[in-house]
Amino acid sequence: MSNSPPIMGDKVLFYGYRIVAACCVIQAVNLGGVFIFGVLFAELEREFGWSRTTISGASSFAFLMMGGGAVLMGRAGDRFGPRAVLTIAGIMFGLGYALLFRMEAAWELYIYYGLLVGAGIAAHDVSTLSTIARWFVRRRGLMTGFVKAGAGFGQVVAPIAAAALIAGPGWRFTCLLFGFLAIPVLIGAAQVLHRNPSSLGLKPDGETPDASPNQLQQEDGATLKEAFRSRTLWVLCIAKFCDLFCLFTVIVHIVPFGVDHGIEPTVAAGVLSTIGAMSIFGRIVLGGTFDRFGARWSLLTCFAVLAASLGLLQFAESAWSLFLFALIYGPAHGGFWTITSPSVAEYFGTRAHGTLFGLVVCCGTFGATLGPVVAGSLFDAVGSYSSAFALLLGFSLAGLVVASMLPRYIQAPPAN
């Protein structure tokens, strides 16, 4: 694949935009796969008779692998660049999904989805968004939003396509097809990425060589030692724990919750797609406003909207109320995914961005690991999701308090 910059008329299009497009594809495939698991949930429960604790446990294991792997992938990306990391991750992700085709026992679910898919997903954020953070400064939030909009597109299309295929050829064929298609797409997209603009003789945001001297350089910022001593890093980690506890629980359990209330599986899958569609709006809007207002305001906004949507979920029982929940919840879901990477860059620069971003994601993934399995256990114990959803509301309010502890916007946007 050629790495020469694309040309539009007499102007050379900044190569960073090609990277944004490739990252969108990577995000769409990976997050689409996460949402497909929510559609598979009912099929696995029906065919194998496994408890919701068992099935959601595999999802939690995948999130644990994602979090633990995020630190390693981030460190590897800082050292070796994103191409090799994303290529290896793409192979693991696609292979894991394809192998679900032959699954007959619960331990296989934990190996194929939990281990392989989870390890494959580990690189999708830290490698793509750290690359975006290095290629863009003034438009870092907006470009991150566009990349994460790709994830939202995957979340819209994947559940609908998966539900249609499951209703026809079945869930095994769906997993096999998705896995085989994912590998070449992810490998191909990975080859577009370069660690930073200087590797192609370029500057962030497509600036000319005589750009303003006070422009933040892509490798400026805190060292790991300096960042670890900062309270701000750990506030970001705790906030991420709270938001992912909520977000991944919703992803895994909202379709089974709808089916429990008599909603057709394809309609319940539409709730996931609605979340994905609204998350696209949240990703782009929060990305753009982040560049103006910074991390603290953006995170507070996301937690406030999340708490409002989860308050509504306490009373949702019909299809229309679940879709209303999705309309409110979706922008917060997308916003959280967009603002984490630029928040790390805002407070700590990009010298060790991959590692620090991976650490924040890792801490958040403990929440993502606990949330679905705790919700599944509460359902198995009491026969409903009422206690689990009340717990989510509590975590969203706790996150709101934690986010208020962040410093205000500390970097003035560069002059145009």
C-alpha positions in Angstrom: 0.0 0.0 0.0 1.4 3.4 -1.0 2.2 5.8 1.8 2.4 8.9 -0.4 0.0 11.6 0.5 -3.3 11.7 -1.5 -3.7 14.7 -3.8 -6.8 16.8 -4.3 -6.4 19.2 -7.3 -3.4 21.4 -6.6 -3.4 20.6 -2.9 -2.0 17.7 -1.0 -4.5 16.3 1.4 -2.9 16.0 4.9 -2.0 12.4 5.5 -3.5 12.5 9.0 -7.0 12.4 7.4 -6.1 9.1 5.7 -5.1 7.8 9.2 -8.4 9.1 10.6 -10.3 7.1 7.9 -8.3 3.9 8.6 -8.8 4.3 12.4 -12.6 4.6 11.7 -12.6 1.2 10.0 -10.6 -0.4 12.8 -13.0 1.0 15.4 -16.1 -0.1 13.5 -15.0 -3.7 13.2 -13.8 -4.0 16.8 -16.7 -2.3 18.5 -19.2 -3.9 16.1 -17.8 -7.2 17.4 -18.5 -6.2 21.0 -22.1 -5.3 20.2 -22.6 -8.6 18.3 -21.9 -10.5 21.5 -25.0 -8.8 23.1 -27.1 -10.3 20.2 -25.4 -13.7 20.7 -26.3 -13.7 24.4 -29.8 -15.0 24.0 -28.8 -17.6 21.4 -26.1 -19.1 23.7 -28.6 -19.1 26.7 -31.2 -20.9 24.6 -28.9 -23.5 22.9 -26.7 -24.4 25.8 -28.8 -23.5 28.8 -25.9 -21.6 30.4 -26.7 -19.1 33.1 -26.4 -15.4 32.5 -23.6 -15.3 35.0 -21.6 -17.8 32.9 -22.2 -16.0 29.6 -21.6 -12.5 30.9 -18.5 -13.9 32.7 -16.9 -14.6 29.3 -17.7 -11.0 28.3 -16.1 -9.8 31.5 -13.0 -11.9 30.9 -12.7 -10.3 27.4 -12.9 -6.9 29.0 -10.3 -7.9 31.5 -8.0 -9.1 28.7 -8.7 -5.8 26.9 -7.7 -3.8 30.0 -4.6 -5.7 30.9 -3.6 -5.8 27.2 -4.2 -2.1 26.8 -1.1 -1.2 28.9 1.1 -3.7 27.0 -0.3 -2.6 23.6 0.1 1.1 24.5 3.7 0.5 25.6 4.4 -1.5 22.5 2.8 1.2 20.3 5.0 3.9 22.0 8.0 1.9 21.2 7.3 0.1 17.9 4.5 2.1 16.3 0.9 1.1 15.6 1.2 -1.0 12.5 2.7 -4.2 14.0 0.5 -3.9 17.1 -2.7 -3.6 15.2 -1.8 -6.3 12.8 -1.2 -8.9 15.5 -4.4 -7.7 17.4 -6.5 -8.0 14.2 -5.4 -11.6 13.7 -6.3 -12.6 17.3 -9.7 -10.8 17.1 -10.8 -12.3 13.8 -9.5 -15.8 14.7 -11.3 -15.7 18.1 -14.7 -14.9 16.5 -14.2 -17.5 13.7 -13.5 -20.2 16.2 -16.8 -19.6 18.0 -18.2 -21.5 15.0 -17.1 -24.8 16.6 -17.9 -24.0 20.2 -19.6 -26.7 22.3 -18.6 -26.0 25.9 -18.4 -23.0 28.1 -14.7 -23.1 28.5 -14.4 -22.6 24.7 -16.4 -19.4 25.0 -13.9 -18.2 27.5 -10.9 -19.1 25.3 -12.3 -17.9 21.9 -14.2 -14.8 22.9 -12.7 -14.0 26.3 -9.1 -14.6 25.6 -8.6 -14.2 21.8 -11.2 -11.5 21.1 -10.5 -9.7 24.3 -6.7 -9.6 23.6 -7.5 -8.5 20.0 -9.7 -5.6 21.2 -7.0 -4.4 23.6 -5.2 -2.4 20.8 -8.2 -0.9 19.1 -8.2 2.3 21.3 -4.7 2.7 22.6 -3.1 2.3 19.2 -5.5 4.2 17.1 -6.2 7.1 19.4 -2.6 7.6 20.5 -1.8 7.9 16.9 -4.5 10.5 16.4 -3.2 12.4 19.5 0.2 12.7 17.8 -1.1 13.7 14.4 -3.5 16.4 15.7 -3.3 19.1 18.3 -5.7 21.9 17.7 -8.4 19.5 16.3 -7.4 16.5 18.5 -10.9 16.2 20.2 -12.8 16.6 16.9 -10.6 14.1 15.0 -10.9 11.6 17.9 -14.6 12.1 17.7 -14.6 11.2 14.0 -12.6 8.1 14.7 -14.9 7.0 17.5 -17.8 7.7 15.2 -16.5 4.8 13.2 -17.1 2.7 16.3 -20.6 4.1 16.5 -21.2 3.0 12.9 -20.1 -0.5 13.7 -22.4 -0.5 16.7 -25.4 0.5 14.5 -24.8 -2.0 11.6 -23.3 -5.0 13.4 -26.2 -5.9 15.7 -28.8 -5.5 12.9 -26.7 -7.6 10.5 -25.9 -10.2 13.1 -29.6 -10.5 14.1 -30.6 -11.0 10.5 -27.9 -13.6 9.9 -28.7 -15.4 13.1 -32.4 -15.6 12.1 -31.2 -17.3 8.8 -28.0 -19.3 8.7 -27.7 -19.2 12.5 -25.2 -17.8 15.0 -22.4 -20.2 14.2 -22.2 -19.1 10.6 -22.5 -15.4 11.7 -19.4 -15.8 13.9 -17.4 -17.6 11.2 -18.3 -15.0 8.6 -17.5 -12.0 10.8 -14.2 -13.5 11.9 -13.0 -14.3 8.4 -14.0 -10.8 7.1 -12.5 -9.0 10.1 -8.9 -10.3 9.6 -8.0 -8.8 6.2 -9.9 -5.6 6.9 -8.1 -5.0 10.2 -4.7 -5.9 8.8 -5.2 -3.7 5.7 -6.3 -0.7 7.7 -3.4 -1.1 10.1 -0.9 -0.6 7.3 -2.1 3.0 6.8 -1.0 4.2 10.2 2.3 5.9 11.1 3.3 6.7 14.6 3.7 10.5 14.1 3.8 13.1 11.4 7.6 13.5 11.6 8.0 10.0 10.2 6.7 11.4 6.9 8.3 14.8 7.2 5.0 16.4 8.3 3.8 18.4 11.3 0.6 17.9 13.4 -2.6 19.3 12.0 -0.9 19.7 8.6 0.9 22.8 9.8 3.7 24.2 7.6 7.3 24.1 8.9 7.0 27.7 10.1 4.1 27.0 12.4 3.7 28.9 15.6 6.6 28.1 18.0 4.2 27.8 20.9 2.3 25.0 19.1 2.4 21.9 21.4 4.7 19.4 19.8 3.6 15.8 19.5 6.3 14.3 21.8 6.1 16.9 24.5 4.6 16.1 27.9 5.1 14.4 31.2 7.3 11.3 31.7 5.8 8.2 33.2 7.4 9.0 36.6 5.9 12.5 36.6 2.5 11.3 35.6 2.4 8.5 38.2 2.9 11.2 40.9 0.0 13.2 39.7 -3.4 12.9 41.4 -5.0 13.8 38.1 -4.0 10.5 36.5 -5.6 8.5 39.3 -8.8 10.6 39.1 -9.0 9.8 35.4 -8.5 6.1 36.2 -11.3 6.1 38.9 -13.7 8.0 36.6 -13.0 5.5 33.8 -13.7 2.6 36.2 -17.1 4.2 37.0 -18.1 4.8 33.3 -17.0 1.4 32.0 -18.8 -0.4 34.8 -22.0 1.2 33.5 -21.3 1.1 29.7 -20.3 -2.5 29.4 -23.1 -3.7 31.6 -25.6 -2.0 29.4 -24.0 -3.4 26.2 -24.2 -7.0 27.5 -27.5 -7.0 29.3 -29.9 -4.5 27.5 -30.9 -7.1 24.9 -31.7 -9.9 27.4 -33.5 -7.3 29.5 -35.7 -6.4 26.5 -36.4 -10.0 25.6 -37.4 -10.7 29.3 -40.1 -8.0 28.9 -41.6 -9.7 25.8 -39.7 -7.7 23.1 -38.7 -9.6 20.0 -34.9 -10.2 19.8 -34.6 -8.3 16.5 -36.4 -5.3 18.1 -34.2 -5.5 21.2 -31.1 -5.6 19.0 -32.5 -2.4 17.5 -32.1 -0.8 20.9 -28.3 -1.5 20.7 -28.3 -0.1 17.2 -30.0 3.1 18.4 -27.4 3.4 21.1 -24.8 3.1 18.4 -26.5 5.7 16.2 -26.8 8.2 19.0 -23.3 7.5 20.2 -22.1 8.8 16.8 -23.7 12.1 17.6 -22.1 12.1 21.1 -18.7 11.2 19.8 -18.5 14.1 17.2 -20.2 16.7 19.4 -18.2 15.9 22.5 -15.1 15.7 20.4 -15.6 19.2 19.0 -16.6 20.8 22.3 -13.7 19.1 24.0 -11.3 21.2 21.9 -13.0 24.3 23.4 -13.9 23.4 27.0 -11.4 20.6 27.9 -11.5 17.4 29.8 -13.3 18.4 33.1 -16.3 20.0 31.5 -16.7 17.2 28.9 -16.5 14.4 31.5 -19.0 16.1 33.8 -21.4 16.4 30.9 -21.1 12.7 30.0 -21.7 11.6 33.6 -24.7 13.9 34.0 -26.3 12.5 30.8 -25.5 9.0 31.8 -27.1 9.4 35.2 -30.2 10.9 33.6 -30.6 7.9 31.2 -30.0 5.3 33.9 -32.6 7.1 36.1 -35.1 6.5 33.2 -34.0 2.9 32.8 -35.2 2.1 36.4 -38.8 2.4 35.0 -38.3 1.1 31.5 -40.4 -2.0 30.6 -41.8 -1.4 27.1 -40.0 -1.2 23.7 -40.7 2.6 23.4 -39.2 3.3 26.8 -36.1 1.3 26.0 -35.7 3.2 22.7 -36.2 6.5 24.7 -33.5 5.3 27.1 -31.2 4.6 24.1 -31.7 8.1 22.7 -30.6 9.7 25.9 -27.9 7.2 26.9 -26.3 6.9 23.4 -24.6 10.4 23.3 -23.0 9.8 26.8 -21.8 6.3 25.7 -20.1 7.8 22.6 -18.8 10.8 24.5 -17.0 8.8 27.1 -15.1 6.8 24.4 -14.1 10.0 22.6 -12.8 12.2 25.5 -10.5 9.8 27.3 -7.6 9.9 24.9 -7.5 13.7 24.5 -8.0 14.1 28.3 -4.8 12.2 28.8 -3.1 14.3 26.2 -4.4 17.5 27.7 -3.0 16.8 31.2 0.1 14.8 30.3 1.0 15.5 26.6 1.9 12.7 24.2 5.5 11.7 25.2 4.1 8.6 27.0 0.5 8.8 25.8 0.1 5.2 24.7 1.2 3.9 28.1 -0.8 6.4 30.1 -3.9 6.0 28.0 -3.5 2.2 28.3 -3.3 2.5 32.1 -6.5 4.6 32.3 -8.3 2.1 30.0 -6.9 -0.8 32.1 -8.3 0.7 35.3 -11.6 1.3 33.6 -11.6 -2.3 32.3 -11.8 -3.6 35.9 -15.2 -1.8 36.0 -16.1 -3.3 32.6 -15.1 -6.7 33.9 -17.1 -6.5 37.1 -20.2 -4.8 35.8 -21.6 -7.4 33.5 -20.9 -10.3 35.8 -22.2 -8.5 38.9 -25.4 -7.7 36.9 -25.7 -11.3 35.7 -25.2 -12.6 39.3 -27.9 -10.2 40.7 -30.3 -11.3 38.0 -29.7 -15.0 38.7 -30.2 -14.2 42.4 -33.4 -12.1 42.3 -34.8 -12.9 38.9 -34.8 -9.3 37.6 -32.4 -6.5 36.7 -33.9 -3.9 39.1 -31.0 -4.2 41.6 -28.4 -4.2 38.9 -29.7 -1.1 37.2 -30.0 0.7 40.5 -26.3 -0.1 41.0 -25.5 1.4 37.7 -27.2 4.6 38.6 -25.1 4.7 41.8 -21.9 4.3 39.8 -22.9 7.1 37.4 -23.4 9.5 40.3 -20.1 8.5 41.9 -18.4 9.2 38.6 -19.9 12.6 38.5 -18.4 13.4 41.9 -15.0 12.0 40.9 -15.0 14.0 37.6 -15.6 17.2 39.5 -12.1 16.7 41.1 -10.3 17.2 37.8 -8.4 20.4 37.2 -9.9 22.9 34.8 -8.8 23.2 31.2 -5.0 23.7 31.5 -4.0 24.3 27.8 -5.2 27.3 25.9 -6.1 26.2 22.4 -3.4 27.3 19.9 -4.1 30.4 17.9 -5.4 29.9 14.4 
